[in-house]
Amino acid sequence: MIQRLAKFLDRIIGPVAVAAFLLLLLENTEALRPVATLLRRANLAVLGVFLATVLTSLLASDNKLRHLRQYWPDLIVFVPVLQLAWGGDQSSWGPFGRQLVVVAMLISRTRRAYKFLSLLLAKPAQMMLASFAIAIGTGAVLLQLPAAAADGVSLPFVDALFTSASATCVTGLVVVDTGTRFSLFGQGVILVLIQLGGLGIMTFSVAILVLLRRSLAMKQEAALQDILDQEALGSARSLLVFLAAMTFVMEGLGAVGLFAAWRTAIPDPTARAGHAVFHAISAFCNAGFSTFHDSLVRFAAHGPTNLTICALIVAGGLRFAVVQDLHQWLRGLLRRKVGRPHGFRVQTKIVLTVSVLLILAGWGLIWLSERNGALASLPWRGRLWVSLFQSITTRTAGFNTCDIAALTPGTLLLMIVLMFIGASPGSTGG
């Protein structure tokens, strides 16, 4: 009996999750305010279905410990249940809590996720377009939720779709102010889309398979080598592990650096931490999204901010394999190994040489062109910082520390050339 019920609930969990999405989209609309009580009951019913699915699947499992390991995200469903049991109402867990439960229920169905990710890797070229479309579409739906808006009023779908596409494709273009129009949940959705777009959906697919402890077929292993542009599977796996660790470390260090740098500008530590994390991820992924309405203009002459953001942009804009090569060289240098030092590959030398030349050339030309123009009101250090920052960010990141409209036609032409060149292939910006 329990097994039949568990199978039935497992079949309907998808439609129920879709219904939960629709409830989140519609619950704050004017047309449905008269039936707010009915919507609250529907929300409780959805939560009840989720809870029943978790409990019946656990009871029907022969090995309950293995089941919990495989479906551990299901445990999130107990958070709102405990809150309600302790006397809280639905508003205490709200749209964000319900959305978290919905996502957890979908992620925990690893068998279906594994089939999709396996298909994604089996035909990477054919599935690339579909994966981006799915990411953009899902992001648009999430950004249109009332929970994603700072004022609780849903964003127009065309604005949500544009923002989702811009974040996934890490262009940095916005049609609404990210800092004031979106709530913490909405900004979190944007960060996830930026991370997906920056590191690549295909790379994320492999990482999830590794997390799920699934083995790869030979066809998928070949696709992994092609995605990461590695000659051997061992080096591809090594690069994948390094990529995940590097992303976490670089974004973490960047967030800590910005948190310390903005101590005076943003006194509230909670708000400062939020801004720091957002900009660290956005900078490393070369996305250009900012929670400040003027991008980073307010920090035009602030050395620590410029240095941190520039370092993150450059690190993210280098080819992943190049960063791994640099890491191996630096590790050997620090350990002072005796014998022949680690040598750079040819592609590493080319990428580093071209990147340095482009940064220096752009820095000097922008300073020469704008030192008595758009940057004339800044102190000499500020002019140098803005010139360097714009030389680095123009190639792919999209931040700005000066009024772009005030720049001379010659500078704009130079920036167009730098944008056309872009970041290194195989990086967060390329």
N, C-alpha and C positions, 0 to 999 in steps of 0.2 A: 504493500500500500504506500509506504513512504517513498519507495523507489519510483513508483508511477507518478506520484505527486511531484517528486523532484524533477523528473523528466519533463512533465507538463510545464512546471514553472520555468525550467531552463529554456523551453521553446518560446514562451511568451515574454521573457525578460527583455528582448529586443524591442518589441512594440511598446511595452510599458516604459522603457527608457525614452523612446521617441515621444510618448505622451507626456513624460516628465519634462522634456525639453519644451514642448508646446505650452505646458502650464507655466513654465518660467517665462516664456516669451509673452504670454497674454495676461498674466495675473495683474499687472499694473495698468492695463489699458483702460481707457474711459468706458468703453463699451461693456466691459465685464465687471465693473465695480459693483453693480447691483447684485451680482451673484458671487460676491467675495466669500460668503460663508460656504457656498457649494465648492468653490475652488480650494478652500482650506481643507474640506473633507476629502476632496480628491487627492490633495497632497498627502494626507494621512494614509489614504488607501494605497498610493504608490509606495510610500514608505513601508506599509504592511506587506506588500508584495515582495519588495526587496528583502525584508527581514525573513519572510517565509522561505524565499529562495535560498538564502544563506543557511538557515537552520535545517531545511529538508535535505539539501545537498550534503551537508555535513553528516547528518544522521544516516543517510543512504550510503555513505562512503565506507568501504571496507577498512581502509587505512586512514583514520581521521587525522593523524599527524601529518602524513604526506599531503592530504587534502588541504590542510591549513597552510602548508608551505606553498602549495600551488596557487591557492586562491586567497592569499593573505590580504589583498586589497578589500575583500568583502567585509573585513572587520570594521571598516570605516562606517558601515551602516549602523553600528551600535552607538556611535557618537550622538546623533540626534535623538536616538531612542532613550539613552541615559539622561539627556538634557530634559526631555519631556517627562521622564519618570521622576526626576528630581524637582518637578514643579514648574519648569520653564514652558513657554508657549512656542508656537511655530516661528514667531519672529526672532526668537533667540538663536535659532540656527539658520533661518532665512534662506534666501535664494542661493547664496554661496554654499551653505552647507548641503543643500539638496543637490546642487550641481556637482559638488565633490562626491556625493554618494553615487550619482548617476555615472560619472566618469569611472569611479572605482569598480562599479559593477560591470562596466563594459571592458575595462582593462583586464579584470580577473579572468575573463573568458579566454584564456591563453590558447586554447586549441584553435579557435577561430582566428585569433590574432596571428598565431603561428602560420596558419594556412595563407593568410593575406601577405604576411611578410615574406614567406617563402616564394610566393608568386611574384612579389616585388623584386626579389633578388634573382629569380629565374629568368626574368625578362626585364632587366633594368632600363633599357632604352625605351621599350614600349610602355612601361609602367611609370616612367618619370613624370610625364604630363598628367597622368591620372592622379598620382600621389600629390602633386602640387595643387591640382584642382580640389582634391579632397581636403587638404590642409587649409586652403584659402576659404573654401565653402564652410568648413567646420568653424574656422576662426570668425567668419562673418556672422554665423548664427550665435556664437558665444558672445561676441561683442555687441550684439543687438539685445542681449538679455538685459532686463532691468537691473540686475545685479552688477552689470558691467559699467553702468552709467553712474556718475557721481551724484546726480540728482534723482536717480531712480526712474528717469524717463528714458525709454528705449531710444537708441540712436536710429536715425533713418537707415534703411537697409543699404542704400547705395553708399552711404558714408562708412558703414561697418564693413562692407565688401571692399571698398577702396583701402581702408586702413589695414584690413587683413592681408590683402594682396601686397601692399607696400611693405608690411612687416615680414611676410614670408619671403619676398624677393629682396629684402634688405635694401630698399631704395631710399628710405628716410622721408619720403613725401607724405604730407599729412593734410587733411582737409578740416580737422578739428584739433583743438588744443589737447594734447595727450595728458597734460598734468591736471587740467581742470575739468575736462569732459568725462574722463574715465575714472572709475573707482579703483580701489586696490585690486579687486578681482579682474577688472578690465585691463589694467596695466599688466597684471600677471599673464593674462592671455596673450597680450602683445609680446611680452618677453619670451613666452614659449614659442610663438610663431617666429620671432627673430632668431631664437636658438635653432629651430628647425631649418630655417632658411640659411643661416650662417654656416652651420656645420654640414647641412645636407640631409635630406629626408632618407636617402639611401644609406648614408652612414649611420643614422639613427636606427634604421631598420636592423642593420647588422648588430648594433649595440644592444638592441632589445632582445634579439635572438640569443646573444651571449648571456644577457641577464637571465633569460628564461632557461638557460642551460640546455639549449637545443643544439644539436649537431647540424652542420651544414653538409648538403650533398655536394658532389664534385662540381656540378654545374653552378651551384651557389658560391662555392669557393672560388671558382674562376671569375664569377661576377664581382666578388669581393676584391680580388686582385685588380680587376679592371677599374673598379670604383676608386680605389686608393692608389692606383697607378704604381703597383709594386710588382717586381719580377717573381717573387716567391710568396707562397701563402703564409709562411712563418713571418716574413717581414710585414705582410699586410695585417696580420693579427697583432703583431707588435706595435705597428703604427696606430691601430685602432685603440688599443689600450693606452698608448701614450697620448693620443688625441683627447680621450676622455679625461685623463689626469691633467693634461696641460690646460684644458678648458676650465676645469674646476679651480686649479691653482691660479691661473692668470686672472680670471674673473674675480676670484676671492681676494687676491692681492690688490687688484684695481679698486674693488669696493672698499677695502680697508684704507687704501691711500686716499680715496676721495672723501671717505668719512672723516679722516683726520684733517684733510685740506679744507673742508667746508665747516669746520667747527665754529668759526666766527660768522660766516654767511648764513648758516642755518643752525640756530642755537638748539632747537628741539632735536634730541638724539634720535627719536623714532622717525621723524620726517627725514632727517639727514641720512639715516640708514637706508630708507626707501629710495631716496634720490641716488644715493651712492651705488646701490646694487643695480638699479635700473640703468644708469649711465655706464657702469662697468660692463654689463652684458651687451648693451647697445654698441659701445665702442669696440669691444673685442670682436663682435660679429659684424662690424663695419656697417651698422644699420642706420645710424644718424638720428634715431628717435630720441627725443628729450622731453623730460617732464617740466622743463622751464619754457615759458612762452616765447622767450627770445633766444632759444637754443642755449649757447654758452657765451653769449655776448657779454654778460655780466662778469665773466671771468677772463676777459680778453687779456688783461695784463697780469693775471695771477699765475705765477710760475708753477706751483705744485699741481694745479688743475691741468694746465697745458701739458706739463711733463707726463702726468699719469694717463690722460686721455690719448696723447700722441703715442705713448708706448703701447697702449692697448690696441690702437688702430694698426700700428706697424706690425705688432705680433700677430694679430688676426689676419692681416693682409699678406703675410708671407705664406708660401706653399707649406702645407702640413709636413711634408717630408723634409723640407728645408729647416723647419723649426726643430724637428727631431734630430737632424744632423748637427745643428747648433748646440742642442742639449748634450749630445754625445761628446762634442768637442769641449764644451764647458766642463762637463763632468770629468773628462780626462785631464783637463788643465788644473782643476781644483785638487784632484787626487795626486797630481804631479807624478804621473806614471813614467817609469823609466823606459826608454826605447823610443820607437818611432811614434810621433803623436798622431792622433786621429785626423785623417785628411778629409777635406770637403769633396763632395761629389761635384761634377761639372755643373749640373743644374743649380746646385746650391751657390756656387761661385757666380753664376750668371744672374740669378735672382737677387742676391745681395748687392752685387755691383750695380745693376740697373736700378734697384730700389734706392740706394744711397745717392746715385747720380740724379735721379728724378727729384728726390727730396731737396737736395742742395740746390739744384738748378731752379726749382720752383720757389724755394725760400729766397734766394738772391733776387730773382726777377720780380717777385711780388714786392719785396722790400724796396727795390729801386723804383718801381712804378708807382707805389702808393705812399712812400715815406712822407711826401709833401702833399698828399691828396687825402684819401679816406682815412689814413692813419696819422695825420698831422696832429690831431688833438691828444694823441697818446704819448707817454714818455718813451724814450728810446728803447728801453727794455720791452715795453708794451708793443712797439712796432715790430721788434724782432720776434716776439712770441706770436703775434697775430700772423706775421708772414710765414713763420715755420708751421704753425697750426694749419693755415689754409693750404699750404703746399702739401701737407700730409693728408688732410681730410678730404680734399677735393677729388683725389683719385678714386675714392669709392665710399667713404664713410658718410658724408652728408651733413656733418655738424658745421657750425660757423661761429666765429667769434667777432665778426664785423658785419656791417650792413653790406650785403652783396650788391644791392642796387646802387650803392655809392662808388663802386669800383670803376676804374677807367675801362674803356673798350679793350685796350691791350691786355689788361689783367684778366678780363673775362675770356678773351680768346685763349690766353695761356691756360686758364682753368678748364676750358672746353677740351683742350689738347690733353691735359692731365686726366680728365674724366674719361676721355676716349681710350687712353692707355689702360686705366683701371688698376686693379690689384693683380697679384700673381695668380695664375691659374691653379686650382686646387687649394685655395684658401677660403676663408669665410667671406671674402669680398669677390672671389672669382670662381 
